[in-house]
């Protein structure tokens, strides 16, 4: 079965390659990624997905397959825009580090001093520094007010209610992931540099890196000429829905949209290939782990088996992946998921974007990370299973066509 699966996947990959990129892939890594992406999409695991693999002194590998919308959508390509969700936090962390380098702020500045009117229940609220804000050392319970945000509460009402939240620990005393309070980083940037977070990000990062498909906010997503609709799974399969506005209230925490081609540029900048935009000192500042996050070792199977340690930096996770340092983040909102990973010592970066909440495409990340660290023998995507699902789905569609 294994040999049959690989042969069938190869045939599927090369037949689809002509449609997606014009010519058959040349580099072995490109062939491999194309096989994986085709298998995932053909299995029905997600309507579309896009993968970027960047490597120092090599051209970008950009693979995009599937459709922007089931029933009437267009084929996705390298410039199709997806939501990045919490991968946005790395943009906020990097922008803040840039402002620190330029002297607009210091990471040990008190957030309370930088954002007048922000109040917390903790009597030592002034201890909340910018560094602690961006590394989730706020003392608040995990995901404070996320459920209310998802129920369409207004962001300002949630900020005003923060003084009612009992801390789980002293500020700086524990790690607890935040979205609502993390977004105060946007206010910090505005008060420090005088420009809205969106404008500062565009001026300092997006324009200099020529990230033409990248934007912030729901309106910009909807106005893009080429964007992937979010999908939810029903008894009828994947059904497109409207992008929810909820987390778009948090531009610094979850508001960025981008194509896989632009994310590849972002990865290269984070690897030090655009020092005139993102300097080595900014990268060091943004990627330095500030607090241990052992709970990450209890996540999906690949994390349980591969991670030897985990921490949080400024909007970035930092993993010890089987002895190799990996800078990482993932994001998920209704109908979208995104994952990015950097292996700085190897000069490589990986990104996967897709327009559903399926967990299947996530297997691309550990598959490629295993390759980076020299491990083999584990197929985190389970290609044989995907191929069986693809054949079953093809037969179902054929039967419906005859009917």
Phi, psi and omega per residue, in radians:
X1 nan -0.673 -3.103
X2 -1.084 -0.805 -3.139
X3 -1.106 -0.742 3.109
X4 -1.064 -0.734 -3.112
X5 -1.079 -0.776 -3.111
X6 -1.164 -0.716 3.115
X7 -1.113 -0.761 3.141
X8 -1.143 -0.696 3.121
X9 -1.130 -0.694 3.127
X10 -1.083 -0.766 3.116
X11 -1.090 -0.759 3.115
X12 -1.059 -0.765 -3.080
X13 -1.101 -0.876 -3.049
X14 -1.246 -0.518 3.085
X15 -1.213 -0.591 3.132
X16 -1.413 -0.418 -3.071
X17 -1.048 -0.679 -3.117
X18 -1.076 -0.601 3.137
X19 -1.308 -0.609 -2.978
X20 -1.579 -0.623 -3.051
X21 -2.305 0.018 3.013
X22 1.603 -0.758 3.137
X23 -2.294 2.676 3.124
X24 -1.056 2.518 3.140
X25 -1.154 2.586 -3.081
X26 -1.812 -0.843 -3.074
X27 -1.266 2.443 3.132
X28 -0.944 -0.708 -3.118
X29 -1.134 -0.576 3.118
X30 -1.196 -0.734 3.093
X31 -1.047 -0.748 -3.086
X32 -1.136 -0.820 3.141
X33 -1.103 -0.701 3.121
X34 -1.073 -0.702 3.067
X35 -1.029 -0.816 -3.113
X36 -1.090 -0.860 -3.073
X37 -1.098 -0.778 3.122
X38 -1.074 -0.702 -3.138
X39 -1.118 -0.747 -3.135
X40 -1.100 -0.869 -3.083
X41 -1.182 -0.738 -3.135
X42 -1.130 -0.465 3.131
X43 -1.322 -0.216 -3.086
X44 1.470 0.209 -3.100
X45 -1.194 -0.437 3.086
X46 -2.785 2.598 3.113
X47 -1.091 -0.608 -3.122
X48 -2.756 2.735 3.012
X49 -2.702 2.767 3.129
X50 -2.419 2.462 -3.106
X51 -2.256 2.413 2.997
X52 -2.112 2.388 3.003
X53 -2.293 2.052 -3.139
X54 -2.019 2.539 -3.072
X55 -2.547 2.358 -3.123
X56 -0.949 2.340 3.102
X57 1.178 0.282 3.069
X58 -2.251 2.719 3.083
X59 -1.257 2.761 3.121
X60 -1.150 2.455 2.912
X61 -1.724 2.002 -3.124
X62 -2.186 2.035 -3.126
X63 -2.159 2.215 3.093
X64 -2.366 2.254 -3.134
X65 -2.427 2.691 3.102
X66 1.833 -2.875 -3.044
X67 -2.207 2.624 3.115
X68 -1.156 -0.496 -3.123
X69 -2.705 2.325 3.057
X70 -1.143 2.544 -3.134
X71 1.042 1.310 3.009
X72 1.908 0.012 3.133
X73 -1.418 3.016 3.083
X74 -1.689 2.848 3.029
X75 -1.180 2.421 3.074
X76 -1.325 2.764 3.035
X77 -2.505 -3.016 -3.045
X78 -1.156 -0.263 -3.133
X79 -1.902 0.199 3.024
X80 -1.233 2.329 -3.068
X81 -1.586 2.324 3.049
X82 -2.109 2.832 2.973
X83 -1.405 2.480 3.116
X84 -1.689 -0.227 3.139
X85 0.901 -2.270 -3.020
X86 -1.274 -0.114 2.959
X87 -1.070 -0.332 3.059
X88 -1.008 -0.487 -3.080
X89 -1.059 -0.564 3.088
X90 -1.145 -0.552 3.060
X91 -1.168 -0.746 3.132
X92 -1.131 -0.741 3.125
X93 -1.113 -0.729 3.134
X94 -1.174 -0.781 3.121
X95 -1.048 -0.736 3.131
X96 -1.114 -0.712 3.099
X97 -1.111 -0.631 3.091
X98 -1.126 -0.737 3.115
X99 -1.151 -0.607 3.077
X100 -1.160 -0.741 3.136
X101 -1.088 -0.614 -3.110
X102 -1.472 -0.039 3.055
X103 1.529 0.167 3.110
X104 -1.297 -0.427 3.140
X105 -2.755 2.994 3.030
X106 -2.208 2.542 -3.087
X107 -1.110 -0.413 3.117
X108 -1.619 0.184 3.016
X109 -1.157 2.533 3.061
X110 -1.293 2.268 3.100
X111 -1.106 -0.644 3.128
X112 -1.039 -0.670 3.113
X113 -1.257 -0.599 -3.088
X114 -1.376 -0.448 -3.103
X115 -2.179 1.448 -3.134
X116 -1.000 2.389 -3.130
X117 1.740 -0.334 3.077
X118 -1.293 2.189 3.129
X119 -2.296 2.605 3.111
X120 -2.299 2.831 -3.130
X121 -1.237 -0.556 -3.128
X122 -1.025 2.170 -3.126
X123 -1.131 -0.338 3.107
X124 -1.808 0.749 -3.063
X125 -1.049 -0.458 3.138
X126 -1.114 -0.273 3.133
X127 -1.301 -0.148 3.104
X128 -1.347 1.730 3.105
X129 -1.520 2.943 3.086
X130 -1.065 -0.712 3.108
X131 -1.037 -0.781 -3.139
X132 -1.199 -0.641 3.098
X133 -1.037 -0.837 -3.039
X134 -1.384 -0.146 3.078
X135 -2.006 0.286 3.010
X136 1.080 0.730 3.053
X137 -1.925 0.809 -3.046
X138 -1.465 -0.272 -3.065
X139 1.498 -0.221 -3.132
X140 -1.347 2.769 3.067
X141 -1.071 2.693 3.095
X142 -0.894 2.368 3.025
X143 0.947 0.732 3.122
X144 -0.972 2.156 3.075
X145 1.238 0.138 3.120
X146 -1.075 -0.728 -3.126
X147 -1.108 -0.672 3.100
X148 -1.192 -0.645 3.077
X149 -1.083 -0.758 3.129
X150 -1.171 -0.355 3.064
X151 -1.577 0.283 3.028
X152 1.336 0.409 3.033
X153 -1.163 2.580 3.110
X154 -1.318 2.439 -3.085
X155 -1.015 -0.764 -3.099
X156 -1.090 -0.616 3.092
X157 -1.117 -0.648 3.132
X158 -1.238 -0.696 3.088
X159 -1.096 -0.724 -3.140
X160 -1.147 -0.440 -3.110
X161 -1.559 -0.071 -3.120
X162 -0.983 -0.600 3.132
X163 -1.128 -0.195 3.121
X164 -1.552 -0.149 -3.039
X165 -1.537 2.113 3.117
X166 -1.313 2.216 -3.135
X167 -1.145 2.655 3.005
X168 -1.491 -0.415 3.140
X169 -2.787 3.047 3.051
X170 -1.201 2.620 3.082
X171 -0.968 2.269 -3.100
X172 1.497 -0.045 -3.054
X173 -1.670 -0.178 -3.137
X174 -2.805 2.904 3.092
X175 -1.806 2.320 3.056
X176 -2.684 2.025 -3.023
X177 -1.095 2.355 -3.104
X178 -2.254 2.708 2.955
X179 -2.101 -0.942 -3.080
X180 -1.057 -0.920 -3.111
X181 -1.249 -0.605 3.100
X182 -0.966 -0.644 -3.083
X183 -1.122 -0.231 3.064
X184 -1.052 -0.305 3.039
X185 -0.975 -0.558 3.089
X186 -1.122 -0.674 3.102
X187 -1.219 -0.648 3.095
X188 -1.054 -0.809 3.137
X189 -1.087 -0.746 -3.129
X190 -1.098 -0.828 -3.088
X191 -1.220 -0.460 -3.133
X192 -1.427 -0.812 -3.018
X193 -1.798 -0.229 3.083
X194 1.527 -0.002 3.123
X195 -2.101 2.616 3.072
X196 -0.995 2.639 -3.136
X197 -0.888 -0.798 -3.110
X198 -1.058 -0.744 -3.112
X199 -1.243 -0.703 3.123
X200 -1.145 -0.686 3.124
X201 -1.132 -0.763 3.136
X202 -1.108 -0.799 -3.055
X203 -1.215 -0.691 -3.015
X204 -1.637 -0.389 -3.027
X205 -2.170 -1.031 -2.953
X206 -1.160 -0.816 3.140
X207 -1.194 -0.843 3.126
X208 -1.056 -0.539 3.128
X209 -1.575 0.050 -3.140
X210 1.003 0.733 3.113
X211 -1.571 1.363 -2.992
X212 -1.267 -0.392 -3.104
X213 -1.646 -0.001 -3.029
X214 -1.677 2.406 -3.111
X215 -2.603 3.094 3.101
X216 -2.275 2.182 3.045
X217 1.938 2.771 -3.089
X218 -1.215 -0.701 -3.114
X219 -1.062 -0.703 3.139
X220 -1.195 -0.614 3.073
X221 -1.096 -0.851 -3.089
X222 -1.145 -0.463 -3.115
X223 -1.565 -0.088 3.116
X224 -1.181 2.494 -3.140
X225 -1.241 -0.446 -3.013
X226 -2.408 1.613 -3.126
X227 -2.403 2.616 -3.104
X228 -1.557 2.195 3.109
X229 -1.272 2.574 3.030
X230 -1.313 2.630 -3.120
X231 -2.299 2.541 2.993
X232 -2.078 2.684 -3.072
X233 -1.661 2.293 3.118
X234 -2.269 -3.096 3.076
X235 -1.089 -0.359 3.117
X236 -1.623 0.105 -3.098
X237 1.707 -2.707 -3.118
X238 -1.329 2.236 -3.117
X239 -2.139 2.230 3.124
X240 -1.224 2.530 3.093
X241 -2.307 2.974 3.081
X242 -1.366 2.471 3.079
X243 -1.073 2.260 3.137
X244 -1.221 2.473 3.120
X245 -1.448 -0.201 -2.948
X246 -0.920 -1.119 -3.059
X247 -1.297 -0.194 3.017
X248 -1.198 -0.221 3.015
X249 -1.186 -0.227 -3.064
X250 -2.012 1.331 -3.047
X251 -1.037 -0.676 -3.109
X252 -1.328 -0.435 -3.092
X253 -1.664 -0.536 -3.002
X254 -2.809 0.481 -2.973
X255 -1.844 0.018 -3.014
X256 -1.554 2.443 3.012
X257 -2.043 2.561 3.130
X258 -2.846 2.756 2.999
X259 -1.544 2.866 3.124
X260 -1.182 -0.527 3.086
X261 -1.128 -0.698 3.107
X262 -1.250 -0.654 3.116
X263 -1.087 -0.607 3.074
X264 -1.062 -0.700 3.076
X265 -1.116 -0.693 3.119
X266 -1.112 -0.745 3.108
X267 -1.066 -0.781 -3.131
X268 -1.099 -0.672 3.091
X269 -1.112 -0.695 3.130
X270 -1.219 -0.351 3.089
X271 -1.576 0.059 3.066
X272 1.618 0.228 -3.080
X273 -1.554 0.009 3.061
X274 -2.339 1.080 -3.031
X275 -1.102 -0.382 3.110
X276 -1.263 -0.288 3.102
X277 -1.865 -0.979 3.120
X278 -2.000 1.798 -3.005
X279 -1.302 2.820 3.080
X280 -0.989 -0.656 -3.132
X281 -1.207 -0.601 3.076
X282 -1.151 -0.764 3.111
X283 -1.057 -0.802 3.135
X284 -1.056 -0.740 3.137
X285 -1.122 -0.796 -3.064
X286 -1.253 -0.568 -3.025
X287 -1.657 -0.077 -3.110
X288 -1.311 2.136 -3.125
X289 -1.154 2.363 -3.109
X290 -1.870 -0.408 -3.091
X291 -2.722 2.521 3.111
X292 -1.268 2.516 3.119
X293 -2.286 1.224 -3.051
X294 -1.068 -0.363 3.118
X295 -1.074 -0.418 3.116
X296 -1.134 -0.396 3.134
X297 -1.321 -0.123 -3.109
X298 -1.886 0.275 -3.101
X299 -1.452 -2.475 3.136
X300 -0.983 2.872 -3.032
X301 -0.958 -0.715 -3.104
X302 -1.114 -0.565 3.088
X303 -1.254 -0.725 -3.139
X304 -1.086 -0.621 -3.055
X305 -1.619 -0.396 -3.037
X306 -1.910 -0.482 -3.048
X307 -1.466 2.221 3.071
X308 -1.754 -0.185 3.125
X309 -3.044 2.780 -3.127
X310 -2.668 2.572 3.089
X311 -2.615 3.104 3.115
X312 -2.205 2.355 3.137
X313 -1.819 -2.385 3.094
X314 -1.730 1.542 -3.113
X315 1.360 0.148 3.141
X316 -2.295 2.532 2.935
X317 -1.566 2.622 3.097
X318 -2.212 2.075 -3.085
X319 -1.936 2.563 2.844
X320 -1.696 1.741 -3.062
X321 -1.696 1.682 3.141
X322 0.888 0.698 3.085
X323 1.677 -0.042 -3.114
X324 -2.035 2.379 -3.135
X325 -1.315 2.206 3.124
X326 -2.230 2.268 3.050
X327 -1.754 2.253 -2.843
X328 -2.547 2.729 2.842
X329 -2.818 2.682 3.083
X330 -2.265 2.802 3.097
X331 -2.569 2.602 3.122
X332 -2.674 2.237 2.925
X333 -2.355 3.060 -3.093
X334 -0.980 2.095 3.042
X335 1.463 0.052 3.111
X336 -2.507 2.544 2.938
X337 -2.466 2.659 -3.121
X338 -2.587 2.530 3.085
X339 -2.510 2.399 3.052
X340 -2.331 2.547 3.137
X341 -2.539 2.404 3.089
X342 -2.078 2.413 3.008
X343 -2.050 1.479 -2.998
X344 -0.988 -0.689 -3.105
X345 -1.119 -0.474 3.136
X346 -1.664 -0.189 -3.080
X347 1.188 0.600 -3.102
X348 -2.178 2.686 3.101
X349 -2.490 2.627 -3.074
X350 -2.355 2.466 3.008
X351 -2.496 2.503 3.071
X352 -2.352 2.202 3.107
X353 -2.167 2.455 3.064
X354 -2.665 2.792 -2.992
X355 -1.887 0.919 3.015
X356 -2.833 3.068 3.078
X357 -1.747 0.292 3.061
X358 -1.032 2.484 3.072
X359 -1.547 -0.159 -3.026
X360 -1.062 -0.857 -3.081
X361 -1.051 -0.352 -3.133
X362 -1.044 -0.403 -3.133
X363 -1.102 -0.305 3.100
X364 -1.085 -0.644 -3.084
X365 -1.084 -1.005 3.131
X366 -1.154 -0.520 3.053
X367 -1.008 -0.802 -3.132
X368 -1.318 -0.620 3.105
X369 -1.153 -0.658 3.055
X370 -1.015 -0.742 3.104
X371 -1.061 -0.698 -3.109
X372 -1.138 -0.625 -3.076
X373 -1.716 0.054 3.056
X374 1.440 0.445 3.096
X375 -1.773 2.616 3.122
X376 -2.558 2.974 3.048
X377 1.791 -0.252 3.120
X378 -2.039 2.155 3.086
X379 -1.807 1.719 -3.060
X380 -1.231 -0.290 3.092
X381 -1.528 -0.330 -3.088
X382 0.959 1.169 -3.042
X383 -1.055 -0.674 3.129
X384 -1.013 -0.766 3.135
X385 -1.130 -0.706 3.122
X386 -1.114 -0.684 -3.125
X387 -1.140 -0.725 3.091
X388 -1.054 -0.758 3.124
X389 -1.111 -0.661 3.130
X390 -1.131 -0.753 3.126
X391 -1.139 -0.683 3.121
X392 -1.128 -0.761 -3.137
X393 -1.135 -0.706 3.111
X394 -1.071 -0.739 3.130
X395 -1.144 -0.696 3.118
X396 -1.089 -0.742 3.139
X397 -1.163 -0.627 3.107
X398 -1.130 -0.709 3.129
X399 -1.140 -0.721 3.122
X400 -1.138 -0.618 3.125
X401 -1.150 -0.665 3.101
X402 -1.223 -0.553 -3.105
X403 -1.318 nan nan
